[in-house]
Amino acid sequence: MRVFGLILVLTSVLFSTPKDYMLVCTKQFTVQGTTSIGGFECNYDMNTKDTLFFNQPDKTKKISHSVPVKNFGCGNFVLNNDFRKTLKEKEFPTVKIELSDFKKNNNSYSCDLTLNLVGKQRIYKNLPLKFDKNYLVGNITLQFTDFNLTPPKKMGGMVKIKEEIKLTVSLQTE
């Protein structure tokens, strides 16, 4: 009887599935760019509970957020207004960010990201996610032209925002 019990325990340990989910407690969406005189960063933080399910055949397991453009913080009043004007906040008051199809393979992670911005949708398949100190972090480089946006200029064109901006999604896990 003891041998049978030992075989049962060893079998359950050897064939148990690895952790196929993670609990997320905080999400941060960050937009970074560069101007002719320096850089800028606009953030939106959200404290909500979500569960990421990895390697699930059911593609409906996703995290979806409609982020109010007015709630992004860029550090000061002028940058906040420029950011809102550039993203056409009055016409498109939210940015929808959807993360889906989470995959885990050994120590590498990925997901699909769907971004709805100023009425345009872009899908980024297999976005690599890095796991570092309880954070899953993914980065995408975007162009203003991807969304038919014009980078703002100031002081008669002397201060220009470069065409390339970076979107970072950070998911803090428990």
N, C-alpha and C positions, 0 to 999 in steps of 0.2 A: 504494500500500500504506500509506503514511503517513497519508493522508486517512482510509482505513478504520480504522486504529488510533486516530486522534484521535476519530472518530465513536463508536467503541466505548467509549473512556474517558469521553467526555462523556455518553453515554447511561447508563452505569453510575452516574455521579455524580448526574445529574439524576433518575434514577428509583430510586435506592437508598432503602430504607425508613429512617425515623428510628429511633433507638435505642428499641426497644420492650420493654426490660426494665431493671431496676435491681437491683443487689446490695445486700442489707441485712445489716449486721453486728451491730447492737444494736437491741433493742426495749425500750421503756419504756411501762408502763401506769401512769397516775397518776389518782388520785381526789382531787378537791378539794371542800371544803365550807366552810360558814360556820356558826359557832355564835353564840350571843348575846353571847359575850365575845371572839370572834376567829375565825380560820380554821384549817383543818387540811389536811394533804396526806399521802396514803399512796401509796407508790411500789413498783413491782416492775420490776426491770431484768433483761434476759436477753441474754446474748451468744451468739447463734447465727447461722449463715449461712442466708439465704433468698434466693430470687430472685423479684422481682415481675415478672410479665408483663402488659403493658398491651394493651388492646384485643384480647384473645384471645376468639374465639368459644367456646372450651372453658371452661366455667364451673368446671371442676374445679381450675383453677389458684388455689390459696388458701393462706393462712397460717393455721394453726390452733394455738392453745395452750391447754392446761389449766393455769391459774395457781393454785397452792396459796394459799388465803386466808391461811394462817399465814405466808407469805413476804412479804406486803406489809409494808413498814416505814412507820410513821406518826410516828416521831420519839421516842416514849417508850413505856414499858411500859403505862401506863394507856390511851393512845390505841390502841395495838396491840390490847389486850384488848377495848376497846369496839368497834373495827372488826370484829374476829372474831366477837364476840357479835352485832352487828347483822347481819352476813352469814350468821349461823347456821352457823358453821364446822363444828361437830360433825355436823350433819345434811348439809351441803353443803360438803365440804372444798375444792372447786375452783370457779373461775370459768372458763368456757370463752369465749375470744374468738377469733372467726374473721373474717378479712379476705379478701374475694373480689371478683371482677369489677372488677379495677383498670382504670381508664380514664385516658387521657392525651389531651388536646385542646389543642394549642399548648402553653401554659405552665400549664394548669390540670389538676389531678389529682383523682380521686375513687375511691371503692371502696364496697362494701357491707360493713357490719359486722353480725355476728350475735353477740349477747351472751346467754350462758346463765348466769343468776345465781339462786341459791336456788330452783332447779327451774323457773324461768320463762325463756322465750326471747323475745327482742325482736330484730327485724331493722330495721336502719337503712339504707335504700337511698341510694345516691349521696352518701355522706358526703364533703364537700369536704376535700381534703388540700392544705395549703400547703407549698410547698417552700422551705426557708430554710436556708442554710448546711449542706448535706448532710443535712438532716432533712426527712422528710415527716411532717407533723403534722395530726391530725384531732381535733376536739373534739365531744363530744355532751353535751347537758344532759339529765340524768335526774331523775326524781322518785322518792322512796322508794316512793310509792304505785304506780308502774309495776310494781314487783316485790312488792307487798303487804308491804313492810317498814315498820317503825315507827322513826322517827328516835329515837335514844337521848336521854334526859334525865338530868341530874345534879343533885345538891344539891336534891332535892325539886322539880325542874322549873325551878329558877332558871337553869340552863344548858341550852339546847336547841340541837339542830342543825336548821338550816333545811331545808325539804323538798327544795330543789333542790341537786343535786350535779353536778359536771362530771367526765366521763371524758375523758382525753387519751391518745391513742395516738401515740407518737413512734417513727419508724423511721429509724435512722441509716443512710445509704447510703454506699457506698464510692466 
